[in-house]
Amino acid sequence: MPQPSYFFIIDFREIYSIVIEKYNWVTRERNLVRIDATGILEMLFTTIITRAVEGLTNSDVSVRIQQLIKKGNSELEKGHLFNAIDFFKSGLTSDTSAYEACILNILLGHVYFLNGNLSKSFEYTTAAEQITKNSNNIRAQIMVLTIKEFLYVYEGNFDNAISTFQAIPTLNAIFLDKHWLSVAYMGQGLAYYYRGEFLVALENFEQALDLSKKTVQIEREATYLEVMGIAFHDMGNVEKAADCHKEVLSISRKSNDKVREVYNLGELMLDYCRLGDLDKALKFGRKAYALCLDLGLKYHEFDLLHNIATVWKDKGNLNMAKKYAAEALNIAQKEKSDARICRAMNNLGELYLQLGDIGHAIQHTEDAQILHEKAGDSAVQTSILCNLGLINQKLNDNKQALQYHNQSLKIADDIGFPYGQLENLIAIGDLHNNKGDVRKAILYYSKALGIARECGFKKHEFDINKKIENLGLKAFSKKSQDAQTY
């Protein structure tokens, strides 16, 4: 599974309100906001359904059913899911053909998916699948199997998603359709990605992208490149991630897709932050924020302000970081979003600590801890506990500090969160270093160094190497003194 993180997850597409947080694609960094790949996946799934219904709706579909589909889709656009369900169900009568029933079952499966009812979604999608098998409609069967493949991915049943895919290439050999085969490869890629088999996932993504280019479907090609960019970023191949996002940025500008442009400007900010080029990261972040304001994407101002604050912090300009972080907190408070207020409070607590304002650091971090009980997640909890540990280090309460860091490290280990592990291992190493226990300090620094190298955190790798190098010199100096004394 991809790692939980502190990058906040937002959906610039605003297609529907469903949030499947358990299966969100996330990055390994701590304090930046990722524009939501769940939004991409929802959009991709919605596109699949739309294309399937469009592809199946022909002269064999009666005017009555076509009108019901039109009315149901109109209700969907308004967000009236249950009204849409009523329209689609009303078409399932005795005089409805099997072909028409297949389309209606696909649509019902989609609406229940949007409503978060996966069991009902599977029920109607499976009914559609059975109709295609009975009628030996290969084209429709490929479409329904692809839909079912994506449903399994959302459910988290990746083995079933992969096994569902296996039948598609064989069927496609009978009915050649590069479009649907490319979508199926993307679904299988997602299943392997979530299962942690990244190289196999990327092979499938590349197959999907290659087939997509052959069908000259620019919109879908852009979506695939976005997904691949996220995958490359999460795997540590950030240069390739940036290449993917630049290509999508170019496509979005040519097609005047401003929302997609904001998305990829945001992703490029994350890419360059990971690469250590903070000036470029800030440039892309500012462009994303300016465009966000122009488009009136109010909900997303918080996330981008938070990102910009983090880059200023990494650049060492803590006052500018505090300015943007305070703006983000103000927006979160106006929205009355406990989850966002919690994150913003914690971020400000960390900044106040670095500014040497212990009082405000304690106040904001403890407020974040209280809010976390209402609306936090495990990744944020690791950050709050780590910050409390760092505060206690400043207060010279090393025993309490170690307790907080060990609690934070355990959560990071449990959820498989490398950045949380990294931060706490460094902090614990510092505690042992301050006590003069060189052996334990080097042990924790070495563990942290391994994570930094594996995840491609270049700045952390450099800083940890300096710590180990300094400890080596200290140990060598002590041995020399002991030898001279002897």
C-alpha positions as CSV (number, residue, x, y, z in Angstrom):
1,M,0.0,0.0,0.0
2,P,1.2,3.6,-0.5
3,Q,2.5,5.3,2.6
4,P,0.3,7.7,4.7
5,S,1.7,11.2,4.8
6,Y,1.3,14.7,5.9
7,F,0.5,15.9,2.4
8,F,-3.1,17.0,2.6
9,I,-5.4,15.4,0.1
10,I,-7.7,17.7,-1.9
11,D,-9.8,17.1,-5.0
12,F,-9.5,19.9,-7.5
13,R,-12.0,18.1,-9.8
14,E,-14.9,18.4,-7.3
15,I,-16.6,15.7,-9.2
16,Y,-18.5,14.1,-6.3
17,S,-18.0,14.2,-2.6
18,I,-17.0,10.5,-2.0
19,V,-13.7,10.2,-0.1
20,I,-12.1,6.8,0.2
21,E,-9.4,7.8,2.5
22,K,-8.2,4.3,3.3
23,Y,-7.0,3.9,-0.3
24,N,-5.8,7.4,-1.1
25,W,-2.5,7.7,-3.0
26,V,-0.2,9.6,-0.7
27,T,3.4,10.7,-0.6
28,R,6.1,10.2,1.9
29,E,6.8,13.8,2.8
30,R,5.4,15.3,5.9
31,N,4.3,18.9,5.7
32,L,3.1,19.5,2.1
33,V,-0.3,19.1,0.5
34,R,-0.8,16.7,-2.3
35,I,-3.6,17.4,-4.7
36,D,-5.8,14.4,-4.4
37,A,-5.1,11.4,-6.6
38,T,-8.4,10.0,-5.3
39,G,-10.0,12.8,-7.3
40,I,-8.1,11.6,-10.4
41,L,-9.3,8.0,-9.8
42,E,-12.9,9.1,-9.2
43,M,-12.7,11.1,-12.5
44,L,-11.2,8.1,-14.3
45,F,-13.9,5.8,-13.0
46,T,-16.6,8.3,-13.9
47,T,-15.1,8.6,-17.4
48,I,-15.1,4.8,-17.7
49,I,-18.8,4.7,-16.9
50,T,-19.6,7.6,-19.2
51,R,-17.7,6.1,-22.1
52,A,-19.3,2.7,-21.5
53,V,-22.8,4.1,-21.6
54,E,-22.1,6.3,-24.6
55,G,-20.5,3.3,-26.4
56,L,-23.5,1.0,-25.6
57,T,-26.3,3.5,-26.3
58,N,-27.3,3.0,-29.9
59,S,-30.3,2.3,-32.1
60,D,-31.0,-0.8,-30.0
61,V,-31.9,1.4,-27.0
62,S,-35.5,2.6,-27.0
63,V,-36.4,6.3,-26.8
64,R,-38.0,5.5,-23.4
65,I,-34.7,4.2,-21.9
66,Q,-32.7,7.0,-23.5
67,Q,-34.9,9.6,-21.8
68,L,-34.6,7.8,-18.5
69,I,-30.9,7.8,-18.8
70,K,-30.9,11.5,-19.7
71,K,-33.1,12.3,-16.7
72,G,-31.0,10.2,-14.3
73,N,-27.8,11.8,-15.4
74,S,-29.3,15.2,-15.0
75,E,-30.1,14.3,-11.4
76,L,-26.5,13.1,-10.9
77,E,-25.1,16.4,-12.1
78,K,-27.2,18.1,-9.4
79,G,-25.9,15.7,-6.8
80,H,-29.3,14.1,-6.3
81,L,-28.1,10.5,-6.2
82,F,-31.3,8.9,-4.9
83,N,-33.4,10.6,-7.6
84,A,-31.0,9.2,-10.2
85,I,-31.3,5.7,-8.7
86,D,-35.1,6.0,-8.9
87,F,-35.0,7.0,-12.6
88,F,-32.6,4.1,-13.5
89,K,-34.5,1.5,-11.5
90,S,-37.8,2.6,-13.1
91,G,-36.4,1.4,-16.5
92,L,-35.9,-2.2,-15.3
93,T,-39.3,-3.5,-16.3
94,S,-40.5,-6.6,-18.2
95,D,-40.5,-4.9,-21.5
96,T,-36.8,-3.7,-21.1
97,S,-34.4,-5.6,-23.3
98,A,-31.4,-7.4,-21.9
99,Y,-29.1,-4.9,-23.7
100,E,-31.0,-2.0,-22.1
101,A,-31.0,-3.7,-18.7
102,C,-27.2,-4.0,-18.9
103,I,-26.8,-0.3,-19.4
104,L,-29.1,0.5,-16.5
105,N,-27.3,-1.9,-14.2
106,I,-24.0,-0.2,-15.1
107,L,-25.5,3.2,-14.2
108,L,-27.0,1.9,-11.0
109,G,-23.6,0.4,-10.0
110,H,-22.0,3.8,-10.7
111,V,-24.5,5.8,-8.6
112,Y,-24.1,3.4,-5.6
113,F,-20.3,3.7,-6.0
114,L,-20.7,7.5,-5.7
115,N,-22.9,7.0,-2.7
116,G,-20.2,4.9,-1.0
117,N,-22.2,1.7,-1.1
118,L,-19.7,-0.7,-2.8
119,S,-21.7,-3.8,-2.0
120,K,-24.7,-2.5,-4.0
121,S,-22.3,-1.2,-6.7
122,F,-20.9,-4.8,-7.1
123,E,-24.4,-6.2,-7.1
124,Y,-25.6,-4.2,-10.1
125,T,-22.2,-4.4,-11.9
126,T,-22.3,-8.2,-11.5
127,A,-25.8,-8.3,-12.9
128,A,-24.6,-6.3,-15.9
129,E,-21.7,-8.7,-16.3
130,Q,-24.0,-11.7,-16.3
131,I,-26.2,-10.1,-19.0
132,T,-23.1,-9.6,-21.2
133,K,-22.1,-13.2,-20.8
134,N,-25.6,-14.6,-21.6
135,S,-25.8,-12.4,-24.7
136,N,-22.2,-13.1,-25.7
137,N,-21.7,-9.4,-26.2
138,I,-17.9,-9.3,-26.1
139,R,-17.6,-5.5,-26.3
140,A,-20.0,-4.9,-23.4
141,Q,-18.3,-7.7,-21.4
142,I,-14.9,-5.9,-21.7
143,M,-16.4,-2.7,-20.5
144,V,-18.2,-4.3,-17.5
145,L,-15.1,-6.3,-16.5
146,T,-13.0,-3.1,-16.6
147,I,-15.6,-1.4,-14.4
148,K,-15.5,-4.3,-12.0
149,E,-11.7,-4.3,-12.0
150,F,-11.7,-0.7,-10.8
151,L,-14.4,-1.5,-8.1
152,Y,-12.1,-4.1,-6.7
153,V,-9.3,-1.6,-6.5
154,Y,-11.5,0.8,-4.6
155,E,-12.6,-2.0,-2.3
156,G,-8.9,-2.9,-1.6
157,N,-9.3,-6.4,-3.1
158,F,-6.3,-6.1,-5.3
159,D,-6.0,-9.9,-6.0
160,N,-9.5,-9.9,-7.4
161,A,-8.8,-6.8,-9.4
162,I,-5.8,-8.5,-11.0
163,S,-7.6,-11.8,-11.7
164,T,-10.5,-9.8,-13.2
165,F,-8.1,-8.2,-15.6
166,Q,-6.7,-11.5,-16.8
167,A,-9.8,-12.2,-19.0
168,I,-9.7,-8.8,-20.7
169,P,-6.8,-9.2,-23.1
170,T,-8.2,-12.5,-24.4
171,L,-11.6,-10.9,-25.0
172,N,-9.9,-7.9,-26.6
173,A,-8.2,-10.2,-29.1
174,I,-11.7,-11.0,-30.4
175,F,-13.0,-7.4,-30.3
176,L,-10.1,-5.1,-30.8
177,D,-10.4,-1.9,-28.8
178,K,-7.3,-0.2,-27.7
179,H,-9.3,2.3,-25.6
180,W,-10.8,-0.3,-23.3
181,L,-7.6,-2.3,-23.1
182,S,-5.6,0.8,-22.1
183,V,-8.2,1.5,-19.3
184,A,-7.9,-2.1,-18.1
185,Y,-4.1,-1.9,-18.0
186,M,-4.4,1.2,-15.9
187,G,-6.7,-0.6,-13.5
188,Q,-4.3,-3.5,-13.1
189,G,-1.5,-1.0,-12.6
190,L,-3.4,0.6,-9.7
191,A,-4.0,-2.9,-8.1
192,Y,-0.2,-3.7,-8.3
193,Y,0.7,-0.3,-7.1
194,Y,-1.5,-0.5,-4.0
195,R,-0.2,-4.0,-3.4
196,G,3.3,-2.5,-3.3
197,E,4.6,-4.1,-6.5
198,F,5.7,-0.8,-8.0
199,L,7.8,-2.0,-10.9
200,V,4.9,-4.3,-12.2
201,A,2.6,-1.3,-11.6
202,L,4.7,1.0,-13.8
203,E,4.9,-1.6,-16.6
204,N,1.1,-1.6,-16.7
205,F,0.9,2.2,-16.5
206,E,3.3,2.4,-19.5
207,Q,1.2,-0.1,-21.4
208,A,-1.9,2.0,-20.7
209,L,-0.1,5.2,-21.8
210,D,1.2,3.6,-25.0
211,L,-2.3,2.3,-26.0
212,S,-3.8,5.7,-25.0
213,K,-1.4,7.5,-27.4
214,K,-2.3,5.2,-30.2
215,T,-6.0,6.1,-29.8
216,V,-5.1,9.8,-29.6
217,Q,-7.2,10.4,-26.5
218,I,-5.4,13.4,-25.1
219,E,-7.6,13.8,-22.0
220,R,-7.1,10.2,-20.9
221,E,-3.4,10.4,-21.8
222,A,-3.1,13.4,-19.4
223,T,-4.8,11.5,-16.6
224,Y,-2.5,8.5,-17.1
225,L,0.5,10.8,-17.0
226,E,-0.8,12.3,-13.8
227,V,-1.2,8.9,-12.2
228,M,2.3,7.8,-13.4
229,G,3.8,11.0,-12.1
230,I,2.4,10.3,-8.6
231,A,3.7,6.7,-8.8
232,F,7.2,7.8,-9.8
233,H,7.2,10.4,-7.0
234,D,6.2,7.9,-4.4
235,M,8.8,5.4,-5.6
236,G,11.6,8.1,-5.3
237,N,12.1,8.6,-9.0
238,V,11.2,12.3,-8.7
239,E,12.9,13.4,-11.9
240,K,10.6,11.2,-13.9
241,A,7.6,12.4,-11.9
242,A,8.5,16.0,-12.8
243,D,8.7,15.0,-16.4
244,C,5.2,13.5,-16.3
245,H,3.7,16.5,-14.6
246,K,5.4,18.9,-17.0
247,E,4.0,17.0,-19.9
248,V,0.5,17.2,-18.4
249,L,1.0,20.9,-17.7
250,S,1.7,21.4,-21.3
251,I,-1.4,19.4,-22.3
252,S,-3.6,21.3,-19.9
253,R,-2.4,24.7,-21.2
254,K,-3.0,23.7,-24.8
255,S,-6.6,22.6,-24.0
256,N,-7.1,25.5,-21.6
257,D,-7.9,23.1,-18.7
258,K,-7.2,25.5,-15.9
259,V,-8.2,23.1,-13.1
260,R,-5.8,20.5,-14.4
261,E,-3.1,23.2,-14.7
262,V,-3.5,24.0,-11.0
263,Y,-3.3,20.3,-10.1
264,N,0.0,19.8,-12.0
265,L,1.5,23.1,-10.8
266,G,0.9,21.8,-7.3
267,E,2.4,18.4,-8.1
268,L,5.5,20.1,-9.6
269,M,5.8,22.0,-6.4
270,L,6.0,18.7,-4.5
271,D,8.5,17.3,-7.0
272,Y,10.9,20.1,-6.8
273,C,10.6,20.3,-3.0
274,R,11.6,16.6,-2.9
275,L,14.5,17.3,-5.3
276,G,15.7,20.1,-3.0
277,D,15.2,22.9,-5.6
278,L,13.1,25.1,-3.2
279,D,13.2,28.2,-5.5
280,K,11.5,26.2,-8.3
281,A,9.1,24.6,-5.8
282,L,8.1,28.1,-4.6
283,K,7.7,29.3,-8.1
284,F,5.3,26.5,-9.0
285,G,3.4,26.9,-5.7
286,R,2.8,30.6,-6.2
287,K,1.6,30.0,-9.7
288,A,-0.8,27.3,-8.4
289,Y,-2.1,29.6,-5.7
290,A,-2.6,32.6,-8.0
291,L,-4.5,30.5,-10.5
292,C,-6.5,28.9,-7.6
293,L,-7.6,32.4,-6.6
294,D,-8.5,33.4,-10.2
295,L,-10.6,30.3,-10.6
296,G,-12.3,30.9,-7.2
297,L,-11.3,27.5,-5.8
298,K,-11.9,28.6,-2.3
299,Y,-11.7,25.2,-0.7
300,H,-8.1,24.7,-1.9
301,E,-6.5,27.9,-0.7
302,F,-5.7,26.4,2.7
303,D,-3.7,23.5,1.1
304,L,-1.6,25.7,-1.2
305,L,-1.0,28.3,1.6
306,H,0.2,25.4,3.8
307,N,2.5,24.2,1.0
308,I,4.0,27.6,0.5
309,A,4.6,28.0,4.2
310,T,6.5,24.7,4.3
311,V,8.7,25.7,1.4
312,W,9.6,29.0,3.1
313,K,10.4,27.1,6.3
314,D,12.7,24.8,4.3
315,K,14.3,27.8,2.8
316,G,15.0,29.1,6.3
317,N,12.7,32.1,6.2
318,L,10.6,31.2,9.3
319,N,8.8,34.5,9.4
320,M,7.5,34.2,5.9
321,A,6.6,30.6,6.7
322,K,4.7,31.7,9.8
323,K,2.8,34.4,7.7
324,Y,1.5,31.8,5.2
325,A,0.8,29.2,7.9
326,A,-1.2,31.8,9.9
327,E,-3.3,32.5,6.7
328,A,-3.9,28.8,6.3
329,L,-5.1,28.5,9.9
330,N,-7.4,31.5,9.5
331,I,-9.0,29.9,6.4
332,A,-9.4,26.6,8.3
333,Q,-11.1,28.4,11.2
334,K,-13.5,30.1,8.9
335,E,-14.3,26.7,7.3
336,K,-14.8,25.3,10.9
337,S,-12.8,22.2,9.7
338,D,-11.4,20.5,12.8
339,A,-9.1,18.3,10.7
340,R,-7.5,21.4,8.9
341,I,-7.3,23.4,12.1
342,C,-5.5,20.5,13.7
343,R,-3.0,20.3,10.9
344,A,-2.5,24.1,10.8
345,M,-2.1,24.4,14.6
346,N,0.5,21.6,14.5
347,N,2.4,23.3,11.7
348,L,2.4,26.6,13.5
349,G,3.6,24.9,16.7
350,E,6.5,23.5,14.8
351,L,7.4,26.9,13.4
352,Y,7.1,28.7,16.8
353,L,9.5,26.0,18.2
354,Q,12.0,26.8,15.5
355,L,11.6,30.5,16.1
356,G,12.4,29.9,19.8
357,D,8.9,30.9,21.0
358,I,8.3,27.9,23.3
359,G,5.1,29.3,24.9
360,H,3.3,29.5,21.5
361,A,4.8,26.2,20.4
362,I,3.4,24.4,23.4
363,Q,0.0,26.2,23.0
364,H,-0.5,25.4,19.3
365,T,0.8,21.8,19.5
366,E,-1.3,20.9,22.6
367,D,-4.4,22.5,20.8
368,A,-3.6,20.3,17.8
369,Q,-3.4,17.3,20.1
370,I,-6.9,18.0,21.5
371,L,-8.3,18.5,18.0
372,H,-6.7,15.4,16.7
373,E,-8.9,13.3,19.0
374,K,-11.9,14.7,17.0
375,A,-10.6,14.7,13.4
376,G,-7.0,13.7,13.1
377,D,-5.3,10.8,11.4
378,S,-2.4,8.6,12.4
379,A,0.1,10.4,10.2
380,V,-0.7,13.7,11.8
381,Q,-0.5,12.1,15.2
382,T,3.1,11.1,14.6
383,S,3.9,14.7,13.8
384,I,2.2,16.1,16.9
385,L,3.9,13.6,19.2
386,C,7.3,14.3,17.5
387,N,6.8,18.1,18.0
388,L,5.9,17.5,21.7
389,G,9.1,15.5,21.9
390,L,11.2,18.3,20.4
391,I,9.5,20.8,22.7
392,N,10.5,18.7,25.7
393,Q,14.0,18.5,24.4
394,K,14.1,22.3,24.4
395,L,12.8,22.2,28.0
396,N,15.6,19.8,28.9
397,D,13.1,17.1,29.9
398,N,14.9,14.4,27.9
399,K,13.0,11.6,29.6
400,Q,9.6,13.0,28.5
401,A,11.0,13.8,25.1
402,L,12.2,10.2,24.6
403,Q,8.7,9.0,25.6
404,Y,7.0,11.2,23.0
405,H,9.4,10.2,20.3
406,N,9.1,6.5,21.0
407,Q,5.2,6.8,20.9
408,S,5.5,8.7,17.6
409,L,8.0,6.2,16.2
410,K,5.7,3.3,17.1
411,I,2.8,4.8,15.2
412,A,5.0,5.5,12.2
413,D,6.2,1.9,12.2
414,D,2.7,0.6,12.6
415,I,1.3,2.5,9.6
416,G,4.5,2.2,7.5
417,F,5.2,6.0,7.4
418,P,8.9,6.5,6.5
419,Y,9.0,10.3,7.1
420,G,7.6,9.9,10.6
421,Q,10.2,7.2,11.3
422,L,13.0,9.4,9.9
423,E,12.1,12.4,12.0
424,N,11.9,10.4,15.2
425,L,15.0,8.4,14.6
426,I,17.0,11.6,14.1
427,A,15.5,13.1,17.3
428,I,16.2,10.0,19.4
429,G,19.7,10.0,17.9
430,D,20.1,13.6,19.0
431,L,19.0,12.8,22.5
432,H,21.6,10.0,22.9
433,N,24.2,12.3,21.3
434,N,23.5,15.0,23.9
435,K,23.9,12.4,26.7
436,G,27.2,11.4,25.2
437,D,26.1,7.9,24.2
438,V,27.9,7.9,20.8
439,R,27.2,4.2,20.1
440,K,23.4,4.6,20.4
441,A,23.4,7.9,18.6
442,I,25.2,6.4,15.6
443,L,22.8,3.4,15.7
444,Y,19.7,5.7,15.4
445,Y,21.3,8.0,12.9
446,S,22.3,5.0,10.7
447,K,18.7,3.7,10.7
448,A,17.5,7.2,9.7
449,L,20.2,7.4,7.0
450,G,18.9,4.2,5.5
451,I,15.4,5.6,5.2
452,A,16.6,8.9,3.8
453,R,18.5,7.1,1.1
454,E,15.7,4.7,0.3
455,C,13.1,7.5,0.0
456,G,15.4,10.0,-1.7
457,F,15.4,12.7,1.0
458,K,18.6,14.3,-0.1
459,K,18.7,17.1,2.5
460,H,18.1,14.7,5.3
461,E,20.8,12.3,4.0
462,F,23.3,15.2,3.9
463,D,22.4,16.4,7.4
464,I,22.5,12.8,8.9
465,N,25.9,12.2,7.3
466,K,27.2,15.4,8.9
467,K,26.0,14.2,12.3
468,I,27.6,10.8,11.9
469,E,30.8,12.4,10.6
470,N,30.9,14.7,13.6
471,L,30.3,11.8,16.0
472,G,33.1,9.9,14.3
473,L,35.5,12.8,14.8
474,K,34.3,13.2,18.4
475,A,34.9,9.5,19.1
476,F,38.3,9.6,17.4
477,S,39.2,12.7,19.4
478,K,38.2,10.9,22.7
479,K,40.2,7.8,21.8
480,S,43.2,10.0,21.1
481,Q,42.9,11.8,24.4
482,D,42.5,8.5,26.2
483,A,45.6,7.1,24.5
484,Q,47.6,10.2,25.5
485,T,46.4,9.9,29.1
486,Y,47.3,6.2,29.1
